[in-house]
Amino acid sequence: MRGPRPRGMAPRTGRRPVGPSAAPPVGAAAGNAERHGVAGRPVHAGQACKHVVGATSVVAAAGGWTVWRLWAVIELRRVAAVILLFLGVGVGLHLLMDPLRGAGQPSTAKAMTLGAGLALSVLGLIGGFLIARLPKERIDGVTDHLEDMVRRGAVGMVVSEADADSLGRLGHAINRYLAFVKDQVDQSHMTAKERQIQLKVLEAEKRHVEAVIHAISDGVLVMDAFGDLVLTNAAAERIFGFTFDVSLRKPVEEVIRDEPFLELLREMHETGLVVPHRTVEWVQGSGENAQVWRVILNTVVEGRKRDRVSGVVAVLHDVTKEKEIARMKSDFVSNVSHELKAPLASIKAYVEMLVDGEAADEAEAKEFLGVIAGETDRLGRLIENILNLSRLESGLIPANKTDLAVTEILRDVGDVMTPQAAKKSIRIEADLAPVFFHVHADRDLLYQAVLNVVSNAVKYTPEGGKVSISTYLENGSVVVHVADTGCGIPPEDIDRVFEKFYRSRRSARAVGGTGLGLPLVKHVVETIHGGRVTLESRAGKGSVFRIFLPAVR
């Protein structure tokens, strides 16, 4: 029969003890060895060696499975370090504790036990240091490599993947992650470059659009979805009296004070999805200073379904002159009809009187015929003025220029206008220089221009007034000076009397006309002969016209 198995020995079950739980602690093994001494006698040096061998067997059996598992994944030097760690620490602790429990042991045995325990402890510490040192060295190497990559701005492999341990697998995972990050960074760089190119293209297009908008003479105003001013041009700044740099991103209500125009913008913003385009007329100001604008309103629609108004664009075109021209044309037709109808009515009346034999004698018949002839001339002059202006503007009348004396033309005009002035008791005073000033001009056209100026002076001068005609030389130009004591021209009409069809309200009420005489004068003098026409006038004090023509040297 087999005796009882000593404590600390694994039972024979046919299986290898698994894990540290299969053996008692190292301290317990040391205690059992002490208690099972022979008849309780102290343990000598030989017995101590046996205890060392037994403790070593116990530690080896407890760490066998762990060593077997580590062998497949850790290099040989780390296995040796682990063995040294287990042996040194386990046996060292056992030997160091054993003398403390056996106070009666000889000094030699105690010294040997302490020495062996100390040596094994030192070996265990060295093994632990090696175990701790190896990963640290590799981690330090990885850290240095990462810092070098940061300095170079590189992304790549940081840990060797040859090792099969946990650190190697971690390195493999880190490398894969960094490769993924590198791909993402490269893709981000490409995307950023594309965005930069797109941004530059958009900025160039924006500058181009802004340049076009600023070059437009019409006012342009752009409002965003929140009612803030985002774009405008110099014309719009003049119209509304604001500065865009100061008013950028401000609510339109703070920039524009005209409530009717603001109402147009609000209405367009609210109804832009239904009516995306509108053209309306907006009147700025009132009275004679009122300006009429044609406002073209458009909405900017966004969204996949184009169901969101993101802004309103307003373009303002000044149609004040167009309205005025339309009005003047209407007045012209009315005036021409009246001017044509008046002489025709006189001619018809006197002809009917002659046909009916209402002339008592030959002298009265001649008087009737004289009236008919005068009205016929008047009608002919009216038609001639209309035709001449049309021909001059279209270039159908050639200018036959020769060197001629201006004084002769003034005398001829004075002779023609004297009978008409005499009917109103108007004096025509001609102060003509004895020296003839010559100009290079078309005689018929220049005669017509001077005749129109003198005719207007007589027409708008009341009875008993005076018309002065003179000529002189000034700064290399021959000046024709015509002054009257007529009703004058209001200051607001002075700049417009040379426009076609334009007649001041006061002149229109006082005397009939077509508004073509002075435009013809300006065209003949300035366009054909390279001169200029000036006007000075005061309401109720008369007018002074000056015609400047280059003198022939």
Order of alpha helices (4+ residues) and beta strands (2+ residues): alpha-alpha-alpha-alpha-alpha-beta-beta-alpha-alpha-alpha-alpha-beta-beta-beta-alpha-alpha-beta-alpha-beta-beta-alpha-beta-beta-alpha-alpha-alpha-beta-beta
